[in-house]
Amino acid sequence: MVLSGHKTLKSGLVLALACGLLAGCGGGKNRPRADLAESRVTSIGVNGYLWRASLETLSFMPLLQTDSNGGVILTDWYINPSATNERIKLTVNILDQDLRADALRVAASRQTLQNGQWIDAPVQAATTQKLEEIILTRARDLRRRAING
């Protein structure tokens, strides 16, 4: 009985403290600017900064499928005009709602043109790592811009 009364008292204090903090906000006028750009932006199911950065980074490629709730971006084959005997296809997965390095995975498929046919070719691990770095850097820049307004 004493324990449940203690829990009730503790809950009441937490509620009173929360209400006091909210009442002291002055309608949000004195709110710190940093709270406008949290690392977790989730109105679409995945981190909004990672989603936007991924789309911007891959904007030069034709997109086959985008699913903002599932965090999947699938491109069609892209042929670089300066290397017409090679093409690449990417899949980007955003795995979390937080802006973190392990919340992003890029997979690539590569083919080379040999005797008029596209043949699967290996993709260097550095290629996908570099794409992940570019997307993460862009996402962090977007977040910084949101903080600095």
Backbone as a printed PyTorch tensor [residue, N CA C, xyz], in Angstrom:
tensor([[[  0.8380,  -1.1820,   0.0000],
         [  0.0000,   0.0000,   0.0000],
         [  0.8810,   1.2420,   0.0000]],

        [[  1.9490,   1.2350,   0.7960],
         [  2.8530,   2.3720,   0.8490],
         [  3.5410,   2.5560,  -0.5000]],

        [[  3.8880,   1.4210,  -1.1380],
         [  4.5650,   1.4810,  -2.4220],
         [  3.6750,   2.1110,  -3.4800]],

        [[  2.4030,   1.7280,  -3.5230],
         [  1.5250,   2.3000,  -4.5420],
         [  1.2930,   3.7790,  -4.2690]],

        [[  1.2230,   4.1820,  -3.0080],
         [  1.0870,   5.5970,  -2.6780],
         [  2.3140,   6.3780,  -3.1050]],

        [[  3.4950,   5.7600,  -2.9560],
         [  4.7490,   6.3860,  -3.3760],
         [  4.7630,   6.5860,  -4.8930]],

        [[  4.2870,   5.5660,  -5.6190],
         [  4.2210,   5.6640,  -7.0750],
         [  3.2700,   6.7720,  -7.4870]],

        [[  2.1250,   6.8770,  -6.7910],
         [  1.1530,   7.9110,  -7.1130],
         [  1.7460,   9.2880,  -6.8450]],

        [[  2.4330,   9.4390,  -5.7260],
         [  3.0640,  10.7070,  -5.3860],
         [  4.1310,  11.0500,  -6.4280]],

        [[  4.9370,  10.0700,  -6.7990],
         [  5.9860,  10.2910,  -7.7820],
         [  5.3910,  10.6830,  -9.1300]],

        [[  4.3170,   9.9960,  -9.5550],
         [  3.6610,  10.3150, -10.8180],
         [  3.0810,  11.7160, -10.7770]],

        [[  2.4930,  12.0740,  -9.6380],
         [  1.9230,  13.4090,  -9.4960],
         [  2.9840,  14.4900,  -9.5760]],

        [[  4.1490,  14.2400,  -8.9720],
         [  5.2400,  15.2100,  -9.0340],
         [  5.7690,  15.3680, -10.4540]],

        [[  5.8960,  14.2710, -11.1470],
         [  6.3640,  14.3230, -12.5330],
         [  5.3720,  15.1090, -13.3830]],

        [[  4.0690,  14.8400, -13.1950],
         [  3.0420,  15.5390, -13.9500],
         [  3.0600,  17.0300, -13.6260]],

        [[  3.1780,  17.3760, -12.3540],
         [  3.2010,  18.7860, -11.9530],
         [  4.4300,  19.4850, -12.5300]],

        [[  5.5670,  18.8230, -12.5030],
         [  6.7880,  19.3930, -13.0450],
         [  6.6410,  19.6190, -14.5470]],

        [[  6.0940,  18.6290, -15.2460],
         [  5.8940,  18.7550, -16.6890],
         [  4.9480,  19.9060, -17.0040]],

        [[  3.8570,  20.0270, -16.2670],
         [  2.9090,  21.1160, -16.4970],
         [  3.5630,  22.4600, -16.2210]],

        [[  4.3630,  22.5260, -15.1540],
         [  5.0610,  23.7670, -14.8250],
         [  6.0360,  24.1670, -15.9180]],

        [[  6.7370,  23.1930, -16.4690],
         [  7.6750,  23.4880, -17.5430],
         [  6.9490,  23.9690, -18.7820]],

        [[  5.8320,  23.3180, -19.1020],
         [  5.0590,  23.7290, -20.2660],
         [  4.4770,  25.1190, -20.0720]],

        [[  3.9840,  25.4020, -18.8880],
         [  3.3980,  26.7120, -18.6220],
         [  4.4540,  27.8010, -18.6930]],

        [[  5.6810,  27.4890, -18.3350],
         [  6.7550,  28.4720, -18.3400],
         [  7.3570,  28.7160, -19.7110]],

        [[  6.8640,  28.0340, -20.7220],
         [  7.4390,  28.1810, -22.0540],
         [  7.0290,  29.4790, -22.7260]],

        [[  5.9740,  30.1290, -22.2540],
         [  5.5590,  31.3800, -22.8640],
         [  5.0670,  31.2010, -24.2840]],

        [[  4.3560,  30.1130, -24.5440],
         [  3.8100,  29.9070, -25.8810],
         [  4.8540,  29.5180, -26.9010]],

        [[  6.0240,  29.1220, -26.4480],
         [  7.0500,  28.6550, -27.3810],
         [  7.9510,  29.7560, -27.9030]],

        [[  7.7540,  31.0080, -27.4670],
         [  8.5540,  32.1170, -27.9790],
         [ 10.0110,  32.0110, -27.5640]],

        [[ 10.2610,  31.4770, -26.3680],
         [ 11.6290,  31.3990, -25.8590],
         [ 12.2340,  30.0210, -26.0460]],

        [[ 11.6470,  29.2230, -26.8770],
         [ 12.1080,  27.8580, -27.1060],
         [ 13.4520,  27.8750, -27.8200]],

        [[ 14.3990,  27.0410, -27.3850],
         [ 15.6990,  26.9870, -28.0770],
         [ 15.5120,  26.5390, -29.5220]],

        [[ 16.3040,  27.0760, -30.4110],
         [ 16.1840,  26.7540, -31.8360],
         [ 16.5790,  25.3120, -32.1360]],

        [[ 17.4360,  24.7310, -31.3250],
         [ 17.9160,  23.3750, -31.5990],
         [ 16.7950,  22.3520, -31.6000]],

        [[ 15.7030,  22.6200, -30.8630],
         [ 14.6500,  21.6170, -30.8230],
         [ 13.8610,  21.5710, -32.1260]],

        [[ 14.1100,  22.4850, -33.0360],
         [ 13.4290,  22.4790, -34.3200],
         [ 14.0390,  21.4710, -35.2820]],

        [[ 15.2200,  20.9780, -34.9800],
         [ 15.9050,  20.0710, -35.8890],
         [ 16.4160,  18.8520, -35.1410]],

        [[ 15.5040,  18.1050, -34.5910],
         [ 15.8950,  16.8890, -33.8920],
         [ 16.4980,  15.9040, -34.8730]],

        [[ 17.2600,  14.9560, -34.3660],
         [ 17.8520,  13.9570, -35.2510],
         [ 16.8120,  12.9480, -35.7220]],

        [[ 15.6770,  12.8830, -35.0350],
         [ 14.6250,  11.9480, -35.4110],
         [ 13.4940,  12.7310, -36.0750]],

        [[ 13.4430,  12.6690, -37.3860],
         [ 12.3890,  13.3170, -38.1550],
         [ 11.6080,  12.1910, -38.8250]],

        [[ 10.3650,  11.9830, -38.3960],
         [  9.6950,  10.7430, -38.7550],
         [  8.3100,  10.9070, -39.3740]],

        [[  8.0230,  12.0070, -39.9780],
         [  6.6880,  12.1730, -40.5420],
         [  6.4390,  11.2290, -41.7170]],

        [[  7.4810,  10.5660, -42.2220],
         [  7.3240,   9.6690, -43.3640],
         [  7.6540,   8.2120, -43.0430]],

        [[  7.9350,   7.8810, -41.8120],
         [  8.2200,   6.4900, -41.4590],
         [  9.6990,   6.2070, -41.2500]],

        [[ 10.5660,   6.9960, -41.8930],
         [ 12.0080,   6.8560, -41.7030],
         [ 12.5790,   8.2450, -41.4530]],

        [[ 13.8620,   8.3180, -41.1970],
         [ 14.4760,   9.6110, -40.9340],
         [ 14.3490,  10.5110, -42.1600]],

        [[ 13.7460,  11.6630, -41.9820],
         [ 13.4990,  12.5890, -43.0830],
         [ 14.7580,  13.1550, -43.7000]],

        [[ 15.7840,  13.3910, -42.8820],
         [ 17.0450,  13.9150, -43.4060],
         [ 17.7340,  12.8890, -44.2940]],

        [[ 17.7590,  11.6370, -43.8410],
         [ 18.3750,  10.5840, -44.6530],
         [ 17.5840,  10.3640, -45.9420]],

        [[ 16.2620,  10.4170, -45.8440],
         [ 15.4110,  10.2140, -47.0180],
         [ 15.6770,  11.2950, -48.0550]],

        [[ 15.6230,  12.5370, -47.6230],
         [ 15.8170,  13.6580, -48.5480],
         [ 17.2290,  13.6520, -49.1290]],

        [[ 18.2260,  13.4010, -48.2800],
         [ 19.6110,  13.3570, -48.7490],
         [ 19.8130,  12.2470, -49.7720]],

        [[ 19.1680,  11.1110, -49.5590],
         [ 19.2780,   9.9940, -50.5070],
         [ 18.6760,  10.3720, -51.8510]],

        [[ 17.4850,  10.9540, -51.8240],
         [ 16.8330,  11.3470, -53.0750],
         [ 17.6490,  12.4100, -53.8140]],

        [[ 18.1990,  13.3690, -53.0800],
         [ 19.0050,  14.4100, -53.7180],
         [ 20.2900,  13.8300, -54.3060]],

        [[ 20.9220,  12.9220, -53.5790],
         [ 22.1710,  12.3210, -54.0420],
         [ 21.9570,  11.4920, -55.2980]],

        [[ 20.8240,  10.8120, -55.3800],
         [ 20.5430,   9.9350, -56.5230],
         [ 19.6910,  10.6050, -57.5990]],

        [[ 19.5260,  11.9020, -57.5200],
         [ 18.6190,  12.6070, -58.4300],
         [ 19.0240,  12.4950, -59.9000]],

        [[ 20.2720,  12.1880, -60.1870],
         [ 20.7320,  12.0500, -61.5660],
         [ 20.3640,  10.6910, -62.1670]],

        [[ 19.9230,   9.7610, -61.3240],
         [ 19.6000,   8.4080, -61.7810],
         [ 18.0920,   8.2520, -61.9400]],

        [[ 17.6540,   7.4110, -62.8860],
         [ 16.2150,   7.1440, -62.9890],
         [ 15.7540,   6.2850, -61.8110]],

        [[ 14.6390,   6.6550, -61.2000],
         [ 14.1240,   5.9190, -60.0490],
         [ 13.0490,   4.9380, -60.4950]],

        [[ 13.1370,   3.7070, -60.0150],
         [ 12.1180,   2.6950, -60.2860],
         [ 11.0600,   2.6560, -59.2010]],

        [[ 11.5130,   2.7680, -57.9480],
         [ 10.5940,   2.6370, -56.8220],
         [ 11.1070,   3.4530, -55.6520]],

        [[ 10.1730,   4.1450, -54.9890],
         [ 10.5000,   4.8330, -53.7400],
         [  9.3910,   4.5280, -52.7460]],

        [[  9.7680,   4.1850, -51.5520],
         [  8.8190,   3.8850, -50.4830],
         [  9.2960,   4.5830, -49.2190]],

        [[  8.7150,   5.7510, -48.9290],
         [  9.1740,   6.5300, -47.7860],
         [  8.7860,   5.9000, -46.4560]],

        [[  7.7390,   5.1030, -46.4260],
         [  7.3730,   4.4270, -45.1750],
         [  8.3220,   3.2800, -44.8760]],

        [[  8.7150,   2.5480, -45.9020],
         [  9.6390,   1.4350, -45.7220],
         [ 11.0950,   1.8450, -45.8380]],

        [[ 11.3460,   3.0530, -46.3530],
         [ 12.7140,   3.5460, -46.4730],
         [ 13.5110,   2.9080, -47.5850]],

        [[ 12.8600,   2.6260, -48.7240],
         [ 13.5420,   1.9650, -49.8320],
         [ 13.5310,   2.8670, -51.0680]],

        [[ 14.6960,   3.0090, -51.6750],
         [ 14.8300,   3.7030, -52.9570],
         [ 15.5330,   2.7360, -53.8980]],

        [[ 14.9010,   2.4640, -55.0200],
         [ 15.4550,   1.5440, -56.0130],
         [ 15.5980,   2.3020, -57.3270]],

        [[ 16.8170,   2.3440, -57.8570],
         [ 17.0360,   3.0240, -59.1290],
         [ 16.9790,   2.0260, -60.2770]],

        [[ 16.8030,   2.5580, -61.4580],
         [ 16.9400,   1.7660, -62.6680],
         [ 18.4090,   1.8120, -63.0730]],

        [[ 18.7710,   1.0960, -64.1090],
         [ 20.1440,   1.1090, -64.5790],
         [ 20.5240,   2.5060, -65.0430]],

        [[ 21.7250,   2.9310, -64.6760],
         [ 22.2480,   4.2260, -65.0890],
         [ 23.5530,   3.9980, -65.8340]],

        [[ 23.6520,   4.6330, -66.9960],
         [ 24.8830,   4.5670, -67.7960],
         [ 25.5110,   5.9520, -67.7770]],

        [[ 26.7190,   6.0100, -67.2770],
         [ 27.4690,   7.2620, -67.2610],
         [ 27.8510,   7.6060, -68.7000]],

        [[ 27.5190,   8.8170, -69.1680],
         [ 27.8460,   9.1800, -70.5530],
         [ 29.3360,   9.0670, -70.8980]],

        [[ 30.1980,   9.1570, -69.8880],
         [ 31.6330,   9.0450, -70.1730],
         [ 32.1470,   7.6060, -70.0970]],

        [[ 31.2830,   6.6530, -69.7430],
         [ 31.6630,   5.2350, -69.6900],
         [ 30.4640,   4.4030, -70.1400]],

        [[ 30.1970,   4.4360, -71.4390],
         [ 28.9670,   3.8210, -71.9630],
         [ 28.9940,   2.2910, -71.9940]],

        [[ 30.1080,   1.6750, -71.6310],
         [ 30.1850,   0.2150, -71.5990],
         [ 29.9550,  -0.3370, -70.1860]],

        [[ 29.4370,   0.5000, -69.3120],
         [ 29.2160,   0.1020, -67.9260],
         [ 27.9180,   0.7450, -67.4260]],

        [[ 27.1760,   0.0060, -66.6110],
         [ 25.9840,   0.5790, -66.0070],
         [ 25.8720,   0.1170, -64.5530]],

        [[ 25.1280,   0.8990, -63.7650],
         [ 25.0000,   0.6150, -62.3380],
         [ 23.5560,   0.8220, -61.9090]],

        [[ 23.1650,   0.0470, -60.9250],
         [ 21.8230,   0.1040, -60.3530],
         [ 21.9940,   0.1060, -58.8340]],

        [[ 21.2350,   0.9690, -58.1310],
         [ 21.4080,   1.1010, -56.6870],
         [ 20.1210,   0.8200, -55.9280]],

        [[ 20.3060,   0.3120, -54.7190],
         [ 19.2240,   0.1850, -53.7530],
         [ 19.6870,   0.8460, -52.4710]],

        [[ 18.8840,   1.7980, -51.9870],
         [ 19.1740,   2.4740, -50.7280],
         [ 18.1070,   2.0550, -49.7360]],

        [[ 18.5420,   1.6120, -48.5680],
         [ 17.6290,   1.2610, -47.4760],
         [ 17.9250,   2.1530, -46.2830]],

        [[ 16.8920,   2.8140, -45.8090],
         [ 17.0000,   3.5890, -44.5750],
         [ 16.3400,   2.7290, -43.5100]],

        [[ 17.1150,   2.3730, -42.5060],
         [ 16.7250,   1.3280, -41.5670],
         [ 16.1980,   1.8280, -40.2340]],

        [[ 16.2230,   3.1360, -40.0090],
         [ 15.8650,   3.6450, -38.6890],
         [ 15.2640,   5.0330, -38.8140]],

        [[ 14.6850,   5.4980, -37.7400],
         [ 14.1140,   6.8320, -37.7060],
         [ 15.1240,   7.8710, -37.2370]],

        [[ 16.2560,   7.4320, -36.7230],
         [ 17.2870,   8.3460, -36.2430],
         [ 18.3260,   8.5910, -37.3240]],

        [[ 18.9260,   9.7580, -37.2670],
         [ 20.0190,  10.0970, -38.1710],
         [ 21.3060,   9.5090, -37.6080]],

        [[ 21.6160,   8.2880, -38.0670],
         [ 22.8070,   7.5720, -37.6140],
         [ 23.4320,   6.8800, -38.8120]],

        [[ 24.7300,   6.6750, -38.7360],
         [ 25.4430,   6.0360, -39.8390],
         [ 24.9420,   4.6180, -40.0990]],

        [[ 24.5880,   3.8910, -39.0460],
         [ 24.1380,   2.5080, -39.2490],
         [ 22.6670,   2.4240, -39.6410]],

        [[ 22.0300,   3.5600, -39.8810],
         [ 20.6370,   3.5690, -40.3210],
         [ 20.5350,   3.6230, -41.8410]],

        [[ 21.6540,   3.5170, -42.5360],
         [ 21.6830,   3.6380, -43.9920],
         [ 22.4870,   2.5020, -44.6040]],

        [[ 21.9320,   1.8850, -45.6270],
         [ 22.6330,   0.8380, -46.3740],
         [ 22.4420,   1.0800, -47.8590]],

        [[ 23.5420,   1.0570, -48.5910],
         [ 23.4980,   1.1950, -50.0360],
         [ 24.0360,  -0.0970, -50.6350]],

        [[ 23.2920,  -0.6430, -51.5800],
         [ 23.7330,  -1.8290, -52.3230],
         [ 23.7770,  -1.4570, -53.8030]],

        [[ 24.7500,  -1.9900, -54.5090],
         [ 24.9200,  -1.6590, -55.9230],
         [ 25.0730,  -2.9220, -56.7510]],

        [[ 24.5400,  -2.8490, -57.9540],
         [ 24.7610,  -3.8820, -58.9670],
         [ 25.4310,  -3.1900, -60.1430]],

        [[ 26.3690,  -3.8930, -60.7570],
         [ 27.1250,  -3.3140, -61.8680],
         [ 27.1860,  -4.3200, -63.0040]],

        [[ 27.0770,  -3.8020, -64.2120],
         [ 27.2160,  -4.6470, -65.3920],
         [ 28.1050,  -3.9480, -66.4090]],

        [[ 28.8180,  -4.7620, -67.1780],
         [ 29.6410,  -4.2400, -68.2700],
         [ 29.1430,  -4.8250, -69.5860]],

        [[ 29.3080,  -4.0420, -70.6300],
         [ 28.8690,  -4.4520, -71.9630],
         [ 29.9780,  -5.2390, -72.6380]],

        [[ 29.6930,  -6.5180, -72.9470],
         [ 30.6680,  -7.3780, -73.5970],
         [ 29.9830,  -8.0980, -74.7480]],

        [[ 30.4970,  -7.8720, -75.9510],
         [ 29.9380,  -8.4930, -77.1580],
         [ 28.4380,  -8.2350, -77.2960]],

        [[ 28.0290,  -7.0220, -76.9660],
         [ 26.6300,  -6.6400, -77.1320],
         [ 25.6950,  -7.1170, -76.0280]],

        [[ 26.2360,  -7.7260, -74.9700],
         [ 25.4040,  -8.2020, -73.8650],
         [ 25.9020,  -7.6170, -72.5460]],

        [[ 24.9530,  -7.3340, -71.6580],
         [ 25.3100,  -6.8400, -70.3360],
         [ 25.6310,  -8.0240, -69.4390]],

        [[ 26.8250,  -8.0120, -68.8700],
         [ 27.3180,  -9.0910, -68.0180],
         [ 27.5450,  -8.5280, -66.6110]],

        [[ 27.0720,  -9.2710, -65.5970],
         [ 27.2890,  -8.8460, -64.2110],
         [ 28.7750,  -8.7130, -63.9180]],

        [[ 29.1130,  -7.6870, -63.1780],
         [ 30.5060,  -7.4160, -62.8180],
         [ 30.5510,  -7.0580, -61.3360]],

        [[ 31.6840,  -7.2950, -60.7010],
         [ 31.7820,  -6.9650, -59.2740],
         [ 31.7490,  -5.4610, -59.0280]],

        [[ 31.2540,  -5.1130, -57.8510],
         [ 31.2320,  -3.7210, -57.4030],
         [ 32.2350,  -3.6080, -56.2560]],

        [[ 33.0880,  -2.6240, -56.3260],
         [ 34.0490,  -2.4180, -55.2460],
         [ 33.2990,  -1.9450, -53.9950]],

        [[ 33.6790,  -2.4850, -52.8490],
         [ 33.0500,  -2.0910, -51.5840],
         [ 33.1940,  -0.6020, -51.3420]],

        [[ 34.2720,  -0.0270, -51.7940],
         [ 34.5020,   1.4110, -51.6070],
         [ 33.4430,   2.2520, -52.3120]],

        [[ 32.8570,   1.7170, -53.3750],
         [ 31.8280,   2.4510, -54.1150],
         [ 30.6010,   2.6810, -53.2430]],

        [[ 30.0900,   1.6250, -52.6240],
         [ 28.8990,   1.7830, -51.7850],
         [ 29.2240,   2.5560, -50.5100]],

        [[ 30.4220,   2.3540, -49.9710],
         [ 30.8220,   3.1040, -48.7770],
         [ 30.8800,   4.5980, -49.0730]],

        [[ 31.4020,   4.9570, -50.2340],
         [ 31.4970,   6.3680, -50.6130],
         [ 30.0990,   6.9650, -50.7860]],

        [[ 29.1950,   6.2340, -51.4010],
         [ 27.8130,   6.7120, -51.5480],
         [ 27.1500,   6.9180, -50.1880]],

        [[ 27.3650,   5.9860, -49.2840],
         [ 26.8160,   6.1340, -47.9310],
         [ 27.3760,   7.3850, -47.2570]],

        [[ 28.6720,   7.6150, -47.4040],
         [ 29.2960,   8.8080, -46.8160],
         [ 28.7090,  10.0870, -47.4000]],

        [[ 28.5000,  10.1080, -48.7100],
         [ 27.9400,  11.2870, -49.3730],
         [ 26.5260,  11.5620, -48.8520]],

        [[ 25.7080,  10.5250, -48.7470],
         [ 24.3360,  10.6840, -48.2640],
         [ 24.3240,  11.1420, -46.8090]],

        [[ 25.1470,  10.5160, -45.9800],
         [ 25.2030,  10.9020, -44.5610],
         [ 25.6680,  12.3460, -44.3810]],

        [[ 26.6560,  12.7490, -45.1450],
         [ 27.1410,  14.1340, -45.0680],
         [ 26.0430,  15.0990, -45.4780]],

        [[ 25.3310,  14.7660, -46.5410],
         [ 24.2270,  15.6260, -47.0070],
         [ 23.1200,  15.6880, -45.9510]],

        [[ 22.7910,  14.5600, -45.3320],
         [ 21.7480,  14.5260, -44.2990],
         [ 22.1540,  15.3880, -43.1070]],

        [[ 23.4070,  15.3070, -42.7060],
         [ 23.8850,  16.1380, -41.5870],
         [ 23.8370,  17.6170, -41.9460]],

        [[ 24.1740,  17.9410, -43.1960],
         [ 24.0880,  19.3370, -43.6540],
         [ 22.6540,  19.8370, -43.6170]],

        [[ 21.7130,  18.9960, -44.0430],
         [ 20.3000,  19.3720, -44.0030],
         [ 19.8500,  19.6240, -42.5640]],

        [[ 20.3040,  18.7970, -41.6550],
         [ 19.9410,  18.9670, -40.2500],
         [ 20.5410,  20.2500, -39.6890]],

        [[ 21.8140,  20.4940, -40.0130],
         [ 22.4550,  21.7270, -39.5420],
         [ 21.7270,  22.9600, -40.0530]],

        [[ 21.3260,  22.9150, -41.3190],
         [ 20.5960,  24.0380, -41.8980],
         [ 19.2610,  24.2490, -41.1920]],

        [[ 18.6100,  23.1690, -40.8160],
         [ 17.3360,  23.2740, -40.0970],
         [ 17.5370,  23.8820, -38.7010]],

        [[ 18.6480,  23.5550, -38.0680],
         [ 18.9490,  24.1040, -36.7380],
         [ 19.2280,  25.5950, -36.8360]],

        [[ 20.0330,  25.9860, -37.8350],
         [ 20.4440,  27.3790, -37.9740],
         [ 19.3870,  28.2450, -38.6470]],

        [[ 18.3840,  27.5760, -39.2100],
         [ 17.2350,  28.2470, -39.8240],
         [ 17.5910,  29.3320, -40.7220]]])
